[in-house]
Amino acid sequence: MGKTRSAAFEVSILGLLSALLVLQVYIPLVIPGGVAITTMHITVALGAVILGTRDGAILGGVWGLLSLFRAYTSPDGPLSILLFTNPLIAIVPRVMVGVVAGLLFGFFVKRTKLNRPLSLGITGLLSALTNTVLVVLFTWGWFSFKGAGVLLKTAGAANTQNLLLFLIVLVSFNAIIEAIVGTLLVPTIGMPLLRFRKNN
């Protein structure tokens, strides 16, 4: 009975978080100044914390597939078309967000004496950075290998050595904001969810 209840809880939370990702891919968070940032890494990190690394990876895969779908059907700009129509760039970093979040939180709980809010905050921070760093590195690696003519021409860069710097500059502001938001929201939302999980 307990296992059945636990499995039902897992499936229901996984479905709920997947539905939330569908909303988030089309409704980004707009901060003062009109800058839109993603909050999908928070949902994936929370899923990994509550349900474990495997389900975190599944949610990351859902995020990646949604990004890929949107890039083909209703992109929010040229960069989205250029980067996220590539399954490697769209999906793999997002799956790794779930993997990293699950492994990190498990490590903090089992191997360290950090309290839960701090563990969740660090997990939120590093989950956001995982997405940003891997998207930048995969993009740089892909276009360096394939030839970065289109992107370099758009950026006004002279050669592929400038590509990595261009990408870092391009995403750095959003990345900082997303990391801060993840650090604050993952423990704020995660603590009540962890308590709720204990009762199910």
C-alpha positions as CSV (number, residue, x, y, z in Angstrom):
1,M,0.0,0.0,0.0
2,G,2.8,2.4,0.9
3,K,4.7,1.7,-2.3
4,T,1.5,2.2,-4.4
5,R,0.8,5.5,-2.6
6,S,4.5,6.6,-3.1
7,A,4.4,5.7,-6.8
8,A,1.1,7.6,-7.3
9,F,2.6,10.6,-5.5
10,E,5.7,10.5,-7.8
11,V,3.7,10.2,-11.0
12,S,1.3,13.0,-10.0
13,I,4.2,15.4,-9.0
14,L,6.1,14.5,-12.2
15,G,3.0,15.3,-14.3
16,L,2.3,18.5,-12.4
17,L,5.9,19.8,-12.9
18,S,5.8,18.7,-16.6
19,A,2.6,20.8,-17.1
20,L,4.3,23.7,-15.3
21,L,7.2,23.5,-17.7
22,V,4.8,23.8,-20.7
23,L,3.5,27.0,-19.2
24,Q,7.0,28.3,-18.4
25,V,8.4,27.8,-21.9
26,Y,5.8,30.3,-23.2
27,I,5.6,32.6,-20.2
28,P,9.1,33.7,-19.1
29,L,9.6,35.7,-15.9
30,V,10.0,39.4,-16.8
31,I,12.1,41.3,-14.2
32,P,12.2,45.1,-13.8
33,G,13.8,46.6,-16.9
34,G,11.9,44.4,-19.2
35,V,14.5,41.5,-19.2
36,A,12.9,38.1,-19.6
37,I,14.6,35.2,-17.8
38,T,13.7,31.5,-17.7
39,T,12.6,29.9,-14.5
40,M,12.5,26.3,-15.9
41,H,15.7,25.4,-14.2
42,I,14.0,26.0,-10.9
43,T,11.2,23.5,-11.8
44,V,13.7,20.9,-12.9
45,A,15.8,21.4,-9.8
46,L,12.8,21.1,-7.5
47,G,11.7,17.9,-9.3
48,A,15.2,16.4,-8.8
49,V,15.2,17.4,-5.1
50,I,11.7,16.0,-4.4
51,L,11.6,13.0,-6.7
52,G,15.3,12.1,-7.3
53,T,17.9,12.3,-10.0
54,R,16.1,10.1,-12.5
55,D,12.9,12.1,-12.5
56,G,15.0,15.3,-12.5
57,A,16.6,14.1,-15.7
58,I,13.2,13.3,-17.1
59,L,12.0,16.8,-16.3
60,G,15.2,18.2,-17.9
61,G,14.4,16.2,-21.0
62,V,10.9,17.6,-21.1
63,W,12.3,21.1,-20.8
64,G,14.8,20.4,-23.6
65,L,12.1,19.0,-25.9
66,L,9.9,22.0,-25.2
67,S,12.7,24.4,-26.1
68,L,13.4,22.5,-29.3
69,F,9.7,22.5,-30.2
70,R,9.3,26.2,-29.5
71,A,12.5,27.1,-31.5
72,Y,10.9,25.4,-34.5
73,T,7.4,26.6,-34.1
74,S,7.4,30.0,-32.3
75,P,11.0,31.2,-31.6
76,D,11.4,34.2,-29.4
77,G,14.3,35.6,-31.4
78,P,17.1,34.8,-33.9
79,L,19.3,33.3,-31.2
80,S,16.6,30.8,-30.3
81,I,16.5,29.6,-33.9
82,L,20.2,29.5,-34.2
83,L,20.9,27.6,-30.9
84,F,17.8,25.6,-29.8
85,T,16.9,24.0,-33.1
86,N,19.9,21.9,-32.4
87,P,18.8,18.9,-30.2
88,L,22.3,18.7,-28.7
89,I,22.2,22.2,-27.4
90,A,18.5,22.3,-26.6
91,I,18.2,19.0,-24.7
92,V,21.5,17.7,-23.2
93,P,22.2,20.7,-20.9
94,R,18.7,20.6,-19.6
95,V,18.8,16.9,-18.8
96,M,22.1,17.6,-17.0
97,V,20.4,20.2,-14.8
98,G,18.1,17.5,-13.4
99,V,21.0,15.1,-13.0
100,V,23.3,17.7,-11.3
101,A,20.5,18.9,-9.0
102,G,19.5,15.4,-7.9
103,L,23.1,14.3,-7.3
104,L,24.1,17.6,-5.5
105,F,21.1,17.5,-3.1
106,G,21.7,13.9,-2.4
107,F,25.3,14.6,-1.6
108,F,24.5,17.5,0.7
109,V,21.9,15.5,2.6
110,K,24.0,12.3,3.0
111,R,27.6,13.6,3.1
112,T,27.6,17.1,4.7
113,K,26.1,18.8,7.7
114,L,24.6,21.7,5.7
115,N,21.1,22.5,6.7
116,R,18.3,22.0,4.2
117,P,17.7,25.6,3.1
118,L,21.4,26.1,2.4
119,S,21.6,22.8,0.6
120,L,18.6,23.8,-1.5
121,G,20.0,27.2,-2.2
122,I,23.4,25.9,-3.4
123,T,21.5,23.3,-5.5
124,G,19.4,26.1,-7.1
125,L,22.5,28.1,-7.8
126,L,24.6,25.3,-9.4
127,S,21.6,24.0,-11.4
128,A,21.2,27.4,-13.1
129,L,24.9,27.6,-13.8
130,T,24.9,24.1,-15.2
131,N,22.4,25.1,-17.8
132,T,24.2,28.3,-18.8
133,V,27.7,26.8,-18.9
134,L,26.7,23.7,-20.9
135,V,24.6,25.7,-23.4
136,V,27.6,28.1,-23.9
137,L,30.2,25.2,-24.2
138,F,28.0,23.0,-26.5
139,T,27.3,26.0,-28.7
140,W,30.9,27.0,-28.9
141,G,32.0,23.4,-29.6
142,W,29.3,22.8,-32.2
143,F,29.9,26.0,-34.2
144,S,33.6,25.8,-33.9
145,F,33.5,22.3,-35.3
146,K,30.9,23.0,-38.0
147,G,32.0,26.5,-38.9
148,A,30.6,29.5,-37.2
149,G,30.1,31.8,-40.2
150,V,26.5,32.8,-39.6
151,L,26.9,33.4,-35.9
152,L,30.3,35.2,-36.3
153,K,28.9,37.4,-39.0
154,T,25.9,38.3,-36.8
155,A,28.2,39.1,-33.9
156,G,30.7,41.0,-36.0
157,A,33.5,38.7,-34.8
158,A,36.5,38.0,-36.9
159,N,37.2,34.3,-36.1
160,T,36.0,31.4,-34.0
161,Q,38.2,32.4,-31.1
162,N,35.8,35.3,-30.5
163,L,32.8,33.0,-30.4
164,L,33.2,31.8,-26.8
165,L,33.7,35.4,-25.6
166,F,30.6,36.6,-27.5
167,L,28.4,33.9,-26.1
168,I,29.6,34.6,-22.5
169,V,28.9,38.3,-22.9
170,L,25.5,37.5,-24.5
171,V,24.2,35.3,-21.7
172,S,26.1,36.6,-18.7
173,F,23.5,39.1,-17.4
174,N,20.6,36.7,-17.8
175,A,22.7,33.9,-16.3
176,I,23.5,36.0,-13.2
177,I,19.8,36.8,-12.6
178,E,18.7,33.2,-13.2
179,A,21.3,32.0,-10.7
180,I,20.1,34.5,-8.1
181,V,16.5,33.6,-8.6
182,G,17.3,29.8,-8.4
183,T,19.3,30.3,-5.2
184,L,16.3,32.1,-3.6
185,L,13.4,30.2,-5.0
186,V,14.6,26.6,-4.8
187,P,14.8,26.7,-0.9
188,T,11.7,28.8,-0.6
189,I,9.6,26.4,-2.6
190,G,11.6,23.3,-1.9
191,M,11.3,23.3,1.9
192,P,7.4,23.0,2.0
193,L,7.5,20.4,-0.8
194,L,10.0,18.3,1.2
195,R,7.7,18.4,4.2
196,F,4.7,17.5,2.0
197,R,6.7,14.6,0.5
198,K,7.3,13.2,4.0
199,N,3.6,12.9,4.5
200,N,3.0,11.0,1.3
